[in-house]
Amino acid sequence: MEGYVSGLVRAEVLLMQSLDFNNDKIVDRSSKKPVTSYLDFSEISYGQYMDGLDAFYSDYRNKRINFNVAILYVRDQVRGVSRGELDRRLEGMRKGAVEPGYDER
């Protein structure tokens, strides 16, 4: 967990430095948030991530969901994203996880 989160924090720093250097900004088309927001895993303890992921994967419906999206879900849960938004995302993740070729993405 520590290595994963530390790696993303470092990637965020490198991306932000690159964007600042070029005076650029990359924005997600659907959410309109800066792409670097996907890399921000700060101010949440490793224990919170581990407990959240344990709870997430304890639900049999979530077993096939990719770790990379599961940890975003847990992060946003801890940060207080609304239950409705989280439920919509979880439904989409579950639907996506049963599509052919999901494991190849």
Secondary structure, 3 states (H helix, E strand, C coil): CHHHHHHHHHHHHHHHHHHHHHCCCCECCCCCCEHHHHHCCCCCCHHHHHHHHHHHHHCHHHCCCCHHHHHHHHHHHHCCCCHHHHHHHHHHHHHHHCCCCHHHC
